[in-house]
């Protein structure tokens, strides 16, 4: 089932829960994660995706799991795919019947 509303991008959680929650700047978080400030900025502004490396770093920093961060990203990616023009092309696919 496709959700009606787009799920929150992981960048929203980083902005609200990590930056504001820990009173960190983007630069400080970038240093703690071992990534560039631009990487953090692109994620919180929803211009980039969470990749596996960043998911592992965020998981370690927040004492969560990489799967949590990747699942947040996957939810957004799936929603975007279902609402893209490419999704109409998927409708022609029929289930395989043996």
C-alpha positions in Angstrom: 0.0 0.0 0.0 1.3 3.4 -1.0 1.2 6.1 1.8 -0.8 9.2 0.8 1.8 11.6 2.3 5.5 11.5 1.5 7.5 10.1 4.4 9.9 12.4 6.1 13.4 12.5 4.4 16.1 11.3 6.8 17.6 14.8 6.5 14.5 16.1 8.5 15.5 13.8 11.4 19.1 14.9 11.2 18.0 18.5 11.3 15.5 18.2 14.1 16.8 15.4 16.2 20.5 15.6 15.9 21.4 19.2 15.0 18.8 20.9 17.2 18.6 18.0 19.7 22.4 18.1 20.4 22.8 21.8 19.6 25.3 21.1 16.9 26.1 23.1 13.8 26.3 21.4 10.4 30.1 21.8 10.5 30.3 20.2 14.0 28.2 17.2 12.9 30.3 16.8 9.7 33.5 16.7 11.8 32.0 14.1 14.2 30.8 12.0 11.3 34.0 12.3 9.2 32.2 13.8 6.2 32.1 17.3 4.6 29.8 20.0 5.7 28.5 20.0 2.2 27.4 16.4 2.6 25.5 17.2 5.8 24.0 20.3 4.2 22.9 18.4 1.1 21.2 15.7 3.2 19.3 18.0 5.5 18.1 20.0 2.5 16.9 16.8 0.9 19.2 17.2 -2.1 21.1 14.0 -1.4 20.3 10.5 -0.2 21.6 8.6 2.8 24.1 6.1 1.5 25.4 3.0 3.4 28.5 4.7 4.6 26.6 7.6 6.1 24.0 5.3 7.5 26.7 3.4 9.4 28.3 6.7 10.7 24.9 8.0 11.8 24.0 4.8 13.5 27.3 4.8 15.5 26.9 8.5 16.4 23.2 8.1 17.5 23.5 4.6 18.9 20.9 3.3 16.5 21.2 1.0 13.5 22.3 1.6 9.9 19.0 -0.2 8.9 17.0 2.5 10.6 18.6 5.2 8.5 18.5 3.1 5.3 14.8 2.3 5.9 14.0 6.0 6.3 15.7 6.6 3.0 14.0 3.6 1.3 10.6 4.8 2.4 11.2 8.2 0.7 12.7 6.5 -2.4 9.7 4.2 -2.8 7.2 7.0 -2.4 9.0 9.1 -5.0 9.2 6.1 -7.4 5.5 5.4 -7.0 4.7 9.0 -7.8 7.1 9.4 -10.7 6.2 9.2 -14.4 8.2 6.0 -14.7 5.7 4.2 -12.4 3.1 4.3 -15.1 5.4 2.0 -17.2 5.3 -0.6 -14.4 1.6 -1.0 -14.8 2.1 -3.0 -18.1 3.9 -5.7 -16.1 1.8 -8.7 -15.4 2.5 -11.3 -12.6 4.2 -14.4 -13.8 1.8 -17.3 -14.0 3.3 -20.8 -14.3 
